[in-house]
Amino acid sequence: MENKDTICLLKECDSGTKMAVSSINEVIGKVHDTKMKQLLTESREHHEKLGNEIHSKLIENHSEDKDPSTMAKSMSWLKTNMKLGMDDSDSTIAELMTDGCNMGVKSLNQYLNQYEAADKSSKDLCSRLVSIEEKLCKDLRAYL
């Protein structure tokens, strides 16, 4: 039986993984430090893998995926390009990515609370996504 909270939580997580991958793709070509580039590449791969799991779970629940809102993508693109236009250092990229991770963690925790009737496996997927975001944020501290 379909659970509305499960579907809503999965859709928000799906949107979050897509936003993360898009954000990483936006900056990775501008990263100078090879270790930082590797860190972002690995994080992107984790997001893509988890995104595929989330997508499969949405299909199981007879639902479609969810793209990030046009407004969110536009605002992210604008902020990224304005900041990098003034300072394209790895420190600026780390700051941008850290801000994105923090926004993601905050939003995902809000969705976990909002969709409390979601099934356990969907909550687990969301918690794994939070962990990926928190790890990237922590790993990027060395570049701030």
Secondary structure as GFF3:
##gff-version 3
##sequence-region A 1 144
A	DSSP	alpha_helix	4	28	.	.	.	ID=ss1
A	DSSP	alpha_helix	34	60	.	.	.	ID=ss2
A	DSSP	alpha_helix	70	86	.	.	.	ID=ss3
A	DSSP	alpha_helix	90	114	.	.	.	ID=ss4
A	DSSP	alpha_helix	120	140	.	.	.	ID=ss5
A	DSSP	three_ten_helix	141	143	.	.	.	ID=ss6
###
